[in-house]
Amino acid sequence: MHTLRSIYGEQQAQLINDTEWIRMVGDRRWLAFTKDDRVRRERLVRIALQESGARVFCLASGNLPGHEQERRFLENLDRIIRQGRRPGPYVFGVYGKGIAKLWP
């Protein structure tokens, strides 16, 4: 698992825009995990998703405490892995009891 911090360094990670990291994970064929579901709403980000084939899994509510964010990803890990084997682009929401396609 990689974080923006582990790839870009602490300071640079704070400056990376969504289109850049989405293109990177799509180009590298990685699965992306984020707590920010607005990635599916911004036009330039949707273009980056489409062009890179990125596969993104986001928490539908970014205001969850850290332990709840972790629990939702871990409890849905099998579903995420199954879906992650399919080609992108897509954005799936990660909920307490499952995942659901949010885009396209």
C-alpha positions as MATLAB code, in Angstrom:
seq = 'MHTLRSIYGEQQAQLINDTEWIRMVGDRRWLAFTKDDRVRRERLVRIALQESGARVFCLASGNLPGHEQERRFLENLDRIIRQGRRPGPYVFGVYGKGIAKLWP';
ca = [
       0.000    0.000    0.000;
       1.192    3.468   -0.892;
       0.085    6.849    0.339;
       0.545   10.193   -1.344;
       2.979   10.978    1.453;
       5.068    7.858    0.756;
       5.245    8.661   -2.959;
       5.641   12.446   -2.975;
       6.886   13.281    0.521;
       5.031   15.102    3.276;
       5.019   18.623    1.832;
       4.501   17.744   -1.812;
       1.647   15.348   -0.968;
      -0.352   18.294    0.367;
      -0.028   20.028   -3.002;
      -0.948   17.176   -5.350;
      -4.256   17.764   -7.083;
      -6.796   15.015   -7.634;
      -6.248   14.782  -11.380;
      -2.546   14.086  -10.890;
      -2.849   11.268   -8.353;
      -5.799    9.717  -10.204;
      -3.811    9.593  -13.430;
      -0.860    8.070  -11.539;
      -2.881    5.260   -9.935;
      -4.676    4.571  -13.211;
      -1.420    4.424  -15.166;
       0.095    2.080  -12.564;
      -3.051   -0.087  -12.447;
      -3.384    0.407   -8.697;
      -6.634    0.531   -6.759;
      -7.203    3.915   -5.133;
      -8.753    4.353   -1.693;
      -9.952    7.770   -0.605;
     -12.243    9.326    1.941;
     -13.251   12.033   -0.527;
     -16.189   11.085   -2.733;
     -16.186   14.439   -4.541;
     -13.648   12.965   -6.979;
     -16.592   11.711   -9.003;
     -18.197   15.152   -9.238;
     -15.420   17.353  -10.602;
     -15.264   17.570  -14.393;
     -11.466   17.528  -14.736;
     -11.216   14.609  -12.336;
     -13.805   12.645  -14.320;
     -11.724   13.258  -17.439;
      -8.624   11.952  -15.603;
     -10.600    8.910  -14.426;
     -11.791    8.193  -17.963;
      -8.413    8.666  -19.635;
      -6.404    6.689  -17.064;
      -8.895    3.887  -16.423;
      -8.535    4.489  -12.680;
     -10.390    2.303  -10.205;
     -11.345    4.315   -7.129;
     -13.029    3.255   -3.892;
     -14.189    6.097   -1.677;
     -15.988    6.453    1.582;
     -19.410    7.921    0.999;
     -18.986   10.000    4.154;
     -15.583   11.586    4.693;
     -16.505   12.801    8.155;
     -16.173    9.389    9.792;
     -13.656    8.880   12.600;
     -10.471    7.071   11.557;
     -11.426    3.749   13.156;
     -14.774    3.745   11.278;
     -13.052    4.547    7.967;
     -10.706    1.618    8.543;
     -13.583   -0.696    9.524;
     -15.565    0.108    6.367;
     -12.641   -0.578    4.062;
     -11.673   -3.789    5.879;
     -15.208   -5.171    6.133;
     -15.645   -4.658    2.397;
     -12.188   -5.813    1.359;
     -13.416   -8.986   -0.379;
     -15.968   -6.993   -2.382;
     -13.338   -4.373   -3.235;
     -10.874   -7.026   -4.409;
     -13.512   -8.737   -6.577;
     -14.528   -5.462   -8.182;
     -10.916   -4.322   -8.436;
     -10.164   -7.212  -10.787;
     -12.459   -5.594  -13.337;
     -11.137   -2.884  -15.637;
     -11.898    0.763  -14.927;
     -12.640    3.514  -15.000;
     -15.034    3.642  -12.076;
     -15.682    5.046   -8.640;
     -17.336    2.864   -6.008;
     -18.674    4.099   -2.704;
     -17.734    2.080    0.367;
     -20.530    1.839    2.928;
     -21.065    0.065    6.212;
     -22.639   -2.948    4.503;
     -21.316   -3.038    0.991;
     -20.045   -1.102   -2.005;
     -22.015    0.630   -4.746;
     -21.069    2.086   -8.095;
     -21.098    5.891   -8.018;
     -19.569    6.671  -11.404;
     -19.932    6.311  -14.347;
];
